[in-house]
Amino acid sequence: MAQTQIRRRRPPAQWQALIAAYAASGESLRAFCARHGLAVSTFRHWLARLGQTTPVSAAPPLPAPGPRLLAVQILDEPPAGSGVVVVAGGGVRIEVTPGFDAATLKRVLATLGVGA
C-alpha cells in the first residue's frame, strides 16, 4: 500500500526564517531543501514572493571543475618594483615579482584550485 505524504502550509514568517537559515547555511539550494524536506520549486516560489530572487548572503557554490573566469582589476600605477598582484575570491592574494619561477606559480595555482 502506498504511503501518502501530508503537506502542511507554512506561514510567511516561517518561510522568512527558512530563507534566512538557507542564506546562513552555505549549502546549495537543493541540499538545503532536501535536508528540510522542501520542494525546490516551492522554496523558489517563496523567495520570489517575499521579494528575494536569490539570497545574496548565501555562500557561493563551489566552482565546477574546469576553466573559469576570474574578475581582474588593473591598477593605474602598480607599486614600484612589483610585478603582478592577483587577488582571488576568499581573500587569496598572490604577488608575483619580476623574475618569478613559472613552474612554481603553476603549482601554487593548482594547489589553490585557481586557473586552468
HUPEGI-V961036 format. One record per helix or strand of 3 or more residues. SS is the DSSP state (H for helix, E for strand). FROM is the first residue (numbers start at 1). TO is the last residue. Records with the same first field share a line. If there is no record, write none. Layout:
# HUPEGI-V961036
SS->FROM-TO ; FROM-TO
This chain:
# HUPEGI-V961036
H->12-25 ; 29-36 ; 40-49 ; 89-91 ; 102-112
E->84-88 ; 92-96
